[in-house]
C-alpha cells in the first residue's frame, strides 16, 4: 500500500517540479522584457475632454470659509459649452443645495439647459449665487435663490415650501452642500468641528430629503453628492470621510425605501474637483498640488462631473437605476 502512495507522490512531485520550472522560465522572460521596456511614468495630466483643463500646479491660494468662487485665481470651468441639451429635464423643477458654486453651479446650468427651473440653496455667498442665477437664466429657465443653513431643519422645510409656491412642484432634489476641513492629528478633531461636519453633510441631506419627499411624484429623483473619501477614506478628513460614507449608505437605504413611491435615489462620488471647497480647506502650498495624485494627475472641473447628475435625474436615461454610487475619481491606481 505504501509503495502505491509513494509512486503517486513521485508522479505528482515530478509534475510540480516541471510546473515550477515553467514558472521560473516565464519569470525570466518577464525580467528580460522589463529591462528592455522600462515602465514609463506618466508625466503629463490626462486630457480627454472636449477642451483642455487646468493642470497642477494650481494657484497656491487659500480661501476663508465658506469659500467664494469669485475669489479663485483660476475660475472653475462649469458652463460645458460643448454639452448640448436635449430636453432631458423639460418642465422639471430642481432644488440644488450648495448650488451657488462649484459642482452645484455646473449642475444648475446643465439642468437649465435640459429644460428645468432651478432653486439654489446657499449660505451667504451672494455674489456667487447671483452669478449662478444669471447663468441659469441665460439658458432660458427661471432661478430662485434662497440663502440659509441646511443644518436648520425649519429652513429646509421652508425652502421646499418656497420652491413649491414659486414653481408649483418639485421633481429633483440634489443634496450637495458640504462642510470640509482637514485635521492633521486625530486628537485635535474637536467635538464642535465633528458636529459641524455631521450637521451639514448628514443632517442637511436628511432634512432636505424629508422635506422634499412628500411633494415628489413617481419619476422624481434625489441625487446625493458623496465622495471618493467615503469609498477610500482620508487620513486628514476623518469626519468628512465618515459623513460621505454615511451618505452612500443613506442613499442605498433611502433608495430601497422609496421604490414603492417611484422615487429614485442615487449618489455621485467625485474625486478632487476644482471648486472653492478645497482651497477653503487646504493650506495654499497644498492647494498647488491638488489633484495631481490621481492617475489622471489633475483635478476634475465641475463641468466634467455635472453630466452625471443629469443622467441620474433624467427618467429618459436612468429609470432603472436606484441606490447606486457613481464614482468619478480620475482613475484607479491599481495599488
RAMO-V541576 format. One record per backbone hydrogen bond with DSSP energy under -0.5 kcal/mol. CO is the residue of the C=O (numbers start at 0). NH is the residue of the N-H. Records with the same first field share a line. If there is no record, write none. Layout:
CO->NH  NH
This chain:
0->4
1->5
2->6
3->7
4->8
5->9
6->10
7->11
8->12
9->13
10->14
11->15
12->16
13->17
14->18
15->19
16->20
17->21
18->22
19->23
20->24
21->25
22->26
23->27
24->28
25->29
26->30
27->31
28->32
29->33
30->34
31->35
32->36
38->40
40->42
45->47
58->60
63->66
66->68
67->70
68->71
72->74
75->77
76->302
79->82
81->83
82->84
86->89
88->91
91->116
92->170  171
93->118
94->173
95->98  120
97->100
100->103  104
101->105
102->106
103->107
104->108
105->109
106->110
107->111
108->112
109->113
110->115
111->114
113->88
114->90
116->93
117->143
118->95  120
119->145
120->97  98
121->147
123->125
124->128
125->129
126->130
127->131
128->132
129->133
130->134
131->135
132->136
133->137
134->138
135->138  140
136->139
141->117
143->119
145->121
147->149
148->151
150->152
151->155
152->156
153->157
154->158
155->159
156->160
157->161
158->162
159->163
160->164
161->165
162->166  167
163->167
170->220
171->94
172->174  222
173->96  175
174->224
184->187
185->188
187->189
189->193
190->194
191->195
192->196
193->197
194->198
195->199
196->200
197->201  202
198->203
201->205
202->206
203->207
204->208
205->209
206->210
207->211
208->212
209->213
211->214
212->215
214->169
216->219
219->263
220->172
221->265
222->174
223->225  267
226->229
227->230  231
228->232
233->236
235->182
236->240
237->241
238->242
239->243
240->244
241->245
242->246
243->247
244->248
245->249
246->250
247->251
248->252
249->253
250->254
251->255
252->256
253->257
254->258
255->258
257->260  261  262
258->261
261->218  263
263->221
264->322
265->223
266->325
267->225  269
268->327
269->227
271->299
272->274
274->277  278
275->279
277->280  281
278->62
282->285  286
283->287
285->288
286->289
287->56  57
288->291
289->298
290->293  297
293->296
295->45
296->55
299->273
300->303  304
301->304  305
302->306
304->307  308
305->308  309
306->310
307->311
308->312
309->313
313->316  317
314->318
317->320
319->321
323->266  325
324->326
325->268
327->270
329->295
